[in-house]
Amino acid sequence: MSRRKPFAITRSSLADMEPLATKASVLRTYKKIAEDVEERRQTPWTDVVDFEKTLPRGGTILELGCGSGRNAVHFAMAGHRVLAVDFARGMLGRAALRVKEKNVAASVDLIQADVTAPSVKSSSVDVCLYIAALHHLPTRHQRILSLEQVRRCLKPEGKAFISVWAFEQRRFQKILERHRLRKEGFGDVVVPMRSKDGRAIRRFYHLFIDGELEQLVAEAGLEVVRHFKSHDNYFVVAVDSHRNR
């Protein structure tokens, strides 16, 4: 069995250029890689499992960017109701198979929607889970819009758990200083994913520097109550900053 090639930044992503992606191009990418992502992402991260353990049972969980459903299934099996949102039909198809396999269909609603405008009622969820998806939105404006939707959907005492890729990773060190010289597009890169048939499929990421996620969350009207870095990801736990006003 051949060894998969490690991640590498494409040469074209190192120079100043027009925006590297649009939401439409991100959607096309995830149509192509749904099967590969499902095979590689079977279980939730330890940080997500630990977060779930802090929650009372029976809550309503909104997951934005649910992908192939690994987190949604975990939360459903732990006794929660899950609204699992993704805009890629192929990813939701994979999630549906996983939900059926684990016999949690009664607890998981799969919703095809844009994460900047999810079709979820305001003030209706106890928790918003947003894991490894926000960094795929191509513009800062879209990222803020999506986080504002997180705030809209949360109940007054609800909380959000959000993660993004960190720029401060060893594999990105060579381009970090070059990006610091940019006036626009800082942190925007294309990272190829090797598919099962050997193709290198280009995936857009906005890489976050230390403190950037907290700032973005605050601009969306959320208050950070905890933040940390784990395994090259930044995490925040946040609540509605206006909930007691």
C-alpha positions as CSV (number, residue, x, y, z in Angstrom):
1,M,0.0,0.0,0.0
2,S,1.5,3.3,-1.0
3,R,2.1,6.0,1.6
4,R,0.1,9.2,1.2
5,K,2.2,12.3,0.5
6,P,2.3,14.8,3.3
7,F,0.5,18.1,3.0
8,A,2.2,20.8,1.0
9,I,1.4,24.4,0.1
10,T,1.0,24.9,-3.6
11,R,3.4,27.3,-5.3
12,S,0.5,29.5,-6.5
13,S,-0.7,30.1,-3.0
14,L,2.6,31.8,-2.0
15,A,2.2,34.9,-4.0
16,D,-0.2,37.9,-3.7
17,M,-3.1,37.2,-6.0
18,E,-6.9,37.5,-6.4
19,P,-8.9,35.7,-3.8
20,L,-8.0,32.0,-3.8
21,A,-11.5,30.7,-3.4
22,T,-15.2,31.5,-3.5
23,K,-18.0,29.6,-1.6
24,A,-18.9,28.0,-4.9
25,S,-15.4,26.7,-5.4
26,V,-15.2,25.4,-1.9
27,L,-18.5,23.5,-2.5
28,R,-17.2,22.0,-5.7
29,T,-14.1,20.8,-3.8
30,Y,-16.2,19.1,-1.1
31,K,-18.3,17.4,-3.7
32,K,-15.1,15.8,-5.0
33,I,-13.7,14.7,-1.7
34,A,-16.7,13.6,0.3
35,E,-15.8,9.9,0.2
36,D,-12.1,10.5,1.1
37,V,-13.1,12.8,4.0
38,E,-15.5,10.3,5.4
39,E,-12.9,7.5,5.4
40,R,-10.3,9.7,7.1
41,R,-12.5,11.3,9.8
42,Q,-14.1,8.5,11.7
43,T,-14.1,9.7,15.3
44,P,-14.3,13.1,17.0
45,W,-11.2,14.9,18.3
46,T,-10.4,14.4,22.0
47,D,-11.1,18.1,22.6
48,V,-14.6,17.7,21.2
49,V,-15.3,14.6,23.3
50,D,-14.0,16.5,26.4
51,F,-16.3,19.4,25.6
52,E,-19.3,17.2,25.3
53,K,-18.7,15.8,28.7
54,T,-19.2,19.2,30.2
55,L,-22.7,19.5,28.9
56,P,-26.0,18.4,30.5
57,R,-27.7,15.6,28.7
58,G,-30.7,16.3,26.4
59,G,-29.5,19.6,24.9
60,T,-30.1,20.8,21.3
61,I,-26.9,21.0,19.5
62,L,-26.4,22.9,16.2
63,E,-23.3,21.8,14.3
64,L,-22.2,24.1,11.4
65,G,-20.1,22.3,8.8
66,C,-21.0,18.9,10.0
67,G,-19.2,17.1,7.2
68,S,-19.5,13.3,7.3
69,G,-21.2,13.4,10.7
70,R,-18.6,12.1,13.1
71,N,-19.4,14.8,15.7
72,A,-23.1,14.8,15.2
73,V,-23.3,11.0,15.8
74,H,-21.1,11.3,18.9
75,F,-23.4,14.0,20.4
76,A,-26.5,12.1,19.5
77,M,-25.2,8.9,21.1
78,A,-24.5,11.0,24.2
79,G,-28.1,11.9,24.5
80,H,-28.5,15.2,22.6
81,R,-30.6,16.3,19.7
82,V,-28.4,17.5,16.8
83,L,-29.2,19.8,14.0
84,A,-26.3,19.0,11.6
85,V,-25.8,21.7,8.8
86,D,-23.6,21.4,5.8
87,F,-23.9,23.0,2.3
88,A,-22.3,20.0,0.5
89,R,-24.9,17.4,-0.4
90,G,-22.2,14.7,-0.8
91,M,-21.0,15.3,2.8
92,L,-24.6,15.1,4.1
93,G,-25.0,11.8,2.2
94,R,-22.0,10.4,4.0
95,A,-23.4,11.7,7.3
96,A,-26.8,10.1,6.6
97,L,-25.1,6.7,6.2
98,R,-23.2,7.1,9.5
99,V,-26.3,8.2,11.3
100,K,-28.2,5.2,10.1
101,E,-25.4,2.8,10.9
102,K,-25.3,4.1,14.5
103,N,-29.1,4.0,14.8
104,V,-29.4,7.7,15.9
105,A,-31.6,8.9,13.0
106,A,-34.3,10.0,15.5
107,S,-31.9,12.4,17.2
108,V,-30.2,13.9,14.1
109,D,-31.6,16.3,11.6
110,L,-29.4,16.8,8.5
111,I,-29.9,20.2,7.0
112,Q,-28.4,21.4,3.7
113,A,-27.7,25.1,4.1
114,D,-25.1,27.8,3.9
115,V,-23.3,28.3,7.2
116,T,-23.7,32.1,6.7
117,A,-27.5,31.6,6.6
118,P,-28.5,28.4,8.3
119,S,-32.3,27.7,8.3
120,V,-32.4,27.3,12.1
121,K,-34.7,29.3,14.4
122,S,-33.3,32.1,16.5
123,S,-32.6,31.4,20.1
124,S,-33.3,27.7,19.7
125,V,-30.1,25.8,20.5
126,D,-28.1,25.2,23.6
127,V,-24.8,24.7,21.9
128,C,-23.3,25.6,18.6
129,L,-20.5,23.3,17.5
130,Y,-18.3,24.7,14.7
131,I,-15.3,22.5,14.3
132,A,-12.7,22.8,11.6
133,A,-15.1,24.5,9.2
134,L,-15.0,28.3,9.7
135,H,-11.5,28.4,8.2
136,H,-13.0,27.2,4.8
137,L,-15.0,30.4,4.3
138,P,-13.1,32.5,1.8
139,T,-13.6,36.0,3.2
140,R,-13.4,37.7,6.5
141,H,-16.9,39.1,5.9
142,Q,-18.3,35.7,5.4
143,R,-16.6,34.4,8.6
144,I,-18.2,37.2,10.6
145,L,-21.6,36.6,9.0
146,S,-21.4,33.0,10.0
147,L,-20.4,33.7,13.6
148,E,-23.3,36.2,13.8
149,Q,-25.5,33.3,12.9
150,V,-24.0,31.3,15.7
151,R,-25.0,34.1,18.1
152,R,-28.5,34.4,16.6
153,C,-29.2,30.7,17.0
154,L,-28.0,30.3,20.6
155,K,-30.4,30.4,23.5
156,P,-29.6,33.2,26.0
157,E,-27.5,30.9,28.1
158,G,-26.1,28.9,25.2
159,K,-22.5,28.5,24.3
160,A,-20.4,27.9,21.2
161,F,-17.4,25.7,20.7
162,I,-15.3,26.8,17.7
163,S,-12.0,25.6,16.2
164,V,-9.8,26.7,13.3
165,W,-6.4,25.8,11.9
166,A,-3.5,27.7,13.4
167,F,-1.0,29.4,11.1
168,E,1.7,28.8,13.7
169,Q,2.3,25.2,12.5
170,R,5.7,23.8,11.5
171,R,4.5,23.0,8.0
172,F,3.6,26.7,7.4
173,Q,6.6,28.4,9.0
174,K,8.3,29.1,5.6
175,I,5.4,31.1,4.4
176,L,4.3,32.9,7.6
177,E,6.7,35.8,7.3
178,R,5.9,36.3,3.6
179,H,2.3,36.5,4.5
180,R,3.0,39.1,7.1
181,L,4.0,41.5,4.3
182,R,0.7,41.1,2.5
183,K,-1.9,44.0,2.5
184,E,-4.7,41.5,1.7
185,G,-5.2,37.8,1.8
186,F,-3.1,37.2,4.9
187,G,-3.4,33.6,5.9
188,D,-5.2,32.5,2.8
189,V,-3.6,29.3,1.4
190,V,-4.5,26.3,-0.8
191,V,-3.5,22.9,0.7
192,P,-3.8,19.9,-1.6
193,M,-5.4,16.7,-0.3
194,R,-4.4,13.4,-1.9
195,S,-7.5,11.5,-3.0
196,K,-7.7,7.7,-3.1
197,D,-7.1,7.7,-6.9
198,G,-4.0,9.8,-6.5
199,R,-5.3,13.2,-7.4
200,A,-4.2,16.3,-5.6
201,I,-7.4,18.2,-4.8
202,R,-6.9,21.8,-3.8
203,R,-8.6,22.9,-0.6
204,F,-8.9,26.5,0.6
205,Y,-8.0,27.4,4.2
206,H,-7.8,30.7,6.0
207,L,-5.1,30.1,8.6
208,F,-5.6,31.9,11.9
209,I,-2.8,33.6,13.9
210,D,-2.8,33.7,17.7
211,G,-5.6,36.0,18.9
212,E,-7.4,36.3,15.5
213,L,-10.2,33.9,16.3
214,E,-11.0,35.7,19.6
215,Q,-11.1,39.0,17.8
216,L,-13.4,37.7,15.1
217,V,-15.7,36.1,17.6
218,A,-15.9,39.4,19.6
219,E,-16.8,41.3,16.4
220,A,-19.7,39.0,15.8
221,G,-21.1,39.8,19.3
222,L,-19.9,36.8,21.1
223,E,-17.8,36.8,24.3
224,V,-14.9,34.4,24.7
225,V,-14.9,32.6,28.0
226,R,-12.1,30.2,27.2
227,H,-9.5,29.9,24.5
228,F,-6.7,27.4,23.9
229,K,-4.5,25.8,21.3
230,S,-4.4,22.0,20.8
231,H,-2.8,19.9,18.0
232,D,-2.3,22.9,15.7
233,N,-5.8,24.2,16.1
234,Y,-7.2,27.2,18.0
235,F,-10.3,26.7,20.0
236,V,-12.7,29.1,21.8
237,V,-15.7,28.6,24.0
238,A,-18.0,31.6,23.6
239,V,-21.3,33.0,24.8
240,D,-23.6,35.8,23.6
241,S,-21.9,39.0,24.9
242,H,-25.4,40.7,25.2
243,R,-27.1,37.9,27.0
244,N,-27.4,39.7,30.4
245,R,-28.3,43.1,29.0
